[in-house]
């Protein structure tokens, strides 16, 4: 008698990185959550939170995530769907936008 073979599923591995901001951005937060399965990103959440800059959406100034299977961008309380260019390209876009936001915040005195 043969045993039924079980498919081996690669485990979904979460990685979470949180940076609590200090100095003039004190109270702000940068957070990256990414879930991978077999080396492939299957879910992600990138967020810049600063209640001193945005009072909407729990202080989320900027964010990208794939919750509910839909890739989208949050900005100052608004949400829009996006094309997913790949995780590495998305991280570069997020970091670039955060740097630009910080430059504008500095100009406006946040």
Secondary structure, DSSP 4 states (H G I P E B T S, - for coil): -PPPPPPPPPPEEEEEEEEE--GGGTT-EEEEEEEEETTEEEEEEEEEE-TTT--SGGGEEEEEE-GGG--EEEETTEEEE-----HHHHHHHHHHHHHHHHHHHHHHT-
